[in-house]
Amino acid sequence: MNADIDIDFADRKNIVDLIKHTAARQENSGVIRKHNSGVFVTDIPIDPINNCSSIDYREAENRGYFKLDFLNQSVYELIQDQDHYDRMLAKPTDWDRLLDKFFCEHVVHIGNYTDLVADMRPDSIERMAAFIAIIRPGKAHLQRQLWSTVFASVWDGDDSRGFVFKKSHSISYAKLVALHINLLSN
């Protein structure tokens, strides 16, 4: 099974305190740590010393275990209610605000990539989704390329150069970027 479900929360602690779960394990070069956001909500062997699963999350997936990622997205703390969310999401996004380096540094998912944003000038959800994908190692070779070149291979699934973002994740995060721009511009 190659499933990956990410669920965004303003504060992930609110959900993990309510459900029985085991933190996912992440191993890198022999170093064991808890996965930043991944949890198992079904029975999985536990490592009591590291307080997480005893199987690395990638191997657990190969064995049929199902991991959920509960992600902190503090942008949601800026939402007053459902009506406010709907209005901010429906509002046209002023993508040119990203050319203001100080403003751009405060926008979710962009942070340290202000120079790349200024060079590439993403101006739509589709382009922002591709931008979010190319700041990952597996697609970094597409940075500062023409958008036609980016779109020719950004979603091809080739992860031979490192970690890549799935199109569905990138689109979701691009919408969150647009929402955040609108909230900060309001």
Backbone torsions as a table, in degrees:
resi	resn	phi	psi	omega
1	MET	NA	134.1	176.7
2	ASN	-123.0	66.7	-179.6
3	ALA	-102.1	148.1	178.2
4	ASP	-147.6	111.8	-179.9
5	ILE	-118.3	121.9	174.8
6	ASP	-108.4	135.7	177.7
7	ILE	-126.6	124.3	-177.7
8	ASP	-88.7	140.1	176.1
9	PHE	-137.4	148.4	172.3
10	ALA	-63.0	-37.3	177.2
11	ASP	-145.0	103.5	-175.9
12	ARG	-60.3	-24.0	179.6
13	LYS	-58.7	-31.8	179.6
14	ASN	-61.0	-33.5	179.8
15	ILE	-88.7	-41.8	-177.3
16	VAL	-67.3	-23.8	175.5
17	ASP	-73.7	-18.7	-176.3
18	LEU	-94.6	-20.8	-172.8
19	ILE	-120.1	150.8	173.9
20	LYS	-74.9	127.1	-177.4
21	HIS	-155.1	166.3	172.8
22	THR	-126.0	128.4	177.4
23	ALA	-62.5	139.1	177.2
24	ALA	-71.8	152.5	179.9
25	ARG	-101.5	141.7	176.6
26	GLN	-129.2	124.1	178.8
27	GLU	-114.2	133.3	178.3
28	ASN	-142.8	115.3	-179.7
29	SER	53.3	42.3	177.4
30	GLY	82.0	-4.8	179.0
31	VAL	-92.0	128.4	-178.9
32	ILE	-104.5	133.8	174.2
33	ARG	-151.5	165.2	173.9
34	LYS	-71.5	141.9	173.3
35	HIS	-63.9	142.0	-176.8
36	ASN	-58.2	-38.7	-173.9
37	SER	-132.2	-14.5	-172.4
38	GLY	-79.1	136.9	176.2
39	VAL	-138.9	154.4	171.5
40	PHE	-108.9	132.4	179.3
41	VAL	-107.3	8.7	174.4
42	THR	-117.4	168.1	-180.0
43	ASP	-63.5	132.1	176.7
44	ILE	-147.5	146.8	178.2
45	PRO	-56.4	139.4	-173.7
46	ILE	-111.5	141.4	172.9
47	ASP	-100.3	101.7	-175.0
48	PRO	-69.8	-20.6	-179.4
49	ILE	-74.7	-43.2	-179.3
50	ASN	-95.8	-1.8	178.4
51	ASN	54.3	50.2	177.4
52	CYS	-155.7	-176.9	177.5
53	SER	-64.8	155.0	-179.3
54	SER	-88.8	0.5	-179.3
55	ILE	-120.7	131.7	175.6
56	ASP	-54.7	143.6	-174.1
57	TYR	-57.9	-32.6	179.2
58	ARG	-69.8	-42.9	178.0
59	GLU	-67.9	-38.3	177.9
60	ALA	-59.4	-41.4	177.6
61	GLU	-62.3	-42.1	178.0
62	ASN	-61.9	-28.2	179.5
63	ARG	-88.8	0.3	176.4
64	GLY	98.4	3.9	175.4
65	TYR	-77.3	151.2	-174.2
66	PHE	-117.4	117.2	-178.4
67	LYS	-100.7	140.4	171.9
68	LEU	-111.8	142.3	174.1
69	ASP	-106.6	116.5	175.1
70	PHE	-98.7	110.3	-172.0
71	LEU	-104.4	138.2	172.9
72	ASN	-81.1	123.8	174.3
73	GLN	-129.8	90.6	-174.2
74	SER	-63.7	-13.6	176.7
75	VAL	-54.6	-36.1	-176.8
76	TYR	-65.9	-19.1	176.5
77	GLU	-67.2	-19.3	-180.0
78	LEU	-83.1	-8.5	-177.8
79	ILE	-84.7	128.0	-178.6
80	GLN	-80.6	-42.7	-178.9
81	ASP	-166.9	-178.9	-176.9
82	GLN	-60.6	-40.8	179.8
83	ASP	-62.5	-43.8	178.0
84	HIS	-60.8	-45.5	177.4
85	TYR	-57.5	-49.8	-178.7
86	ASP	-60.0	-42.5	-179.7
87	ARG	-66.0	-43.6	-178.0
88	MET	-68.9	-35.9	179.5
89	LEU	-72.6	-33.4	-178.8
90	ALA	-80.6	-18.8	-177.6
91	LYS	-65.3	136.9	175.4
92	PRO	-59.4	138.8	-177.3
93	THR	-91.3	130.5	175.6
94	ASP	-88.3	85.0	-176.5
95	TRP	-61.5	-24.8	179.6
96	ASP	-65.0	-18.6	176.0
97	ARG	-58.7	-25.8	-179.4
98	LEU	-69.4	-13.6	178.3
99	LEU	-76.8	-15.5	173.9
100	ASP	-83.2	106.8	-173.0
101	LYS	-56.0	-43.5	-179.7
102	PHE	-61.7	-45.4	178.2
103	PHE	-62.2	-48.4	-176.1
104	CYS	-59.3	-38.1	-179.9
105	GLU	-59.8	-22.0	-176.5
106	HIS	-98.6	0.4	-178.6
107	VAL	-88.4	131.9	-178.9
108	VAL	-53.7	142.1	176.8
109	HIS	71.1	0.0	-179.2
110	ILE	-110.3	-52.8	174.1
111	GLY	40.2	-99.8	-172.9
112	ASN	-82.9	6.0	-175.1
113	TYR	-106.6	29.9	-176.5
114	THR	-62.7	-38.6	179.6
115	ASP	-66.8	-39.9	178.5
116	LEU	-66.8	-39.1	175.8
117	VAL	-60.1	-44.7	-179.5
118	ALA	-63.4	-36.5	179.2
119	ASP	-72.5	-42.1	-172.7
120	MET	-92.4	-26.8	176.7
121	ARG	51.6	61.1	174.6
122	PRO	-60.3	132.5	-173.3
123	ASP	-132.7	22.9	178.5
124	SER	-161.5	167.1	175.8
125	ILE	-59.0	-43.9	-177.7
126	GLU	-61.2	-46.3	-179.3
127	ARG	-70.9	-36.6	177.3
128	MET	-65.5	-38.1	177.4
129	ALA	-61.1	-45.1	178.4
130	ALA	-64.6	-39.6	177.7
131	PHE	-59.6	-46.0	179.4
132	ILE	-61.8	-35.0	178.3
133	ALA	-69.3	-37.7	-174.6
134	ILE	-83.9	-1.8	172.1
135	ILE	-90.2	3.2	172.7
136	ARG	-92.7	147.8	-173.6
137	PRO	-53.3	-38.9	-175.9
138	GLY	-66.7	-19.7	-179.5
139	LYS	-122.0	10.3	-177.3
140	ALA	-60.4	-25.3	179.1
141	HIS	-63.9	-13.3	179.9
142	LEU	-90.8	-3.4	180.0
143	GLN	-63.9	139.6	178.1
144	ARG	64.9	20.5	174.1
145	GLN	-93.7	165.1	173.8
146	LEU	-62.5	148.8	-179.6
147	TRP	-58.2	-35.4	179.0
148	SER	-62.2	-38.2	177.1
149	THR	-68.4	-42.5	179.0
150	VAL	-59.0	-50.9	-175.6
151	PHE	-69.9	-16.5	179.0
152	ALA	-67.6	-25.7	-177.0
153	SER	-143.4	1.2	-175.1
154	VAL	-62.1	-29.7	-176.8
155	TRP	-106.0	18.1	-174.5
156	ASP	-76.6	-6.6	176.2
157	GLY	81.1	1.8	-179.8
158	ASP	-74.7	111.1	-179.9
159	ASP	-109.6	22.3	-177.6
160	SER	-65.6	-19.8	-180.0
161	ARG	-99.1	4.2	178.9
162	GLY	129.4	-168.4	-175.5
163	PHE	-59.5	133.6	176.5
164	VAL	-124.2	160.1	177.5
165	PHE	-104.3	136.6	175.3
166	LYS	-71.3	151.8	-178.2
167	LYS	-58.8	-41.7	-178.5
168	SER	-62.1	-40.7	177.2
169	HIS	-64.9	-45.0	-178.3
170	SER	-62.0	-41.3	179.7
171	ILE	-66.3	-42.4	177.6
172	SER	-59.9	-45.0	-179.7
173	TYR	-70.2	-33.2	176.4
174	ALA	-63.8	-38.9	176.7
175	LYS	-66.4	-36.0	176.8
176	LEU	-66.3	-37.5	175.8
177	VAL	-61.0	-47.3	178.9
178	ALA	-60.0	-44.6	177.6
179	LEU	-58.2	-46.0	-177.8
180	HIS	-64.6	-43.0	176.1
181	ILE	-57.2	-45.7	-179.7
182	ASN	-64.6	-39.1	178.7
183	LEU	-67.3	-41.8	-179.6
184	LEU	-72.5	-24.2	-178.9
185	SER	-88.1	-11.5	-175.2
186	ASN	-75.7	NA	NA
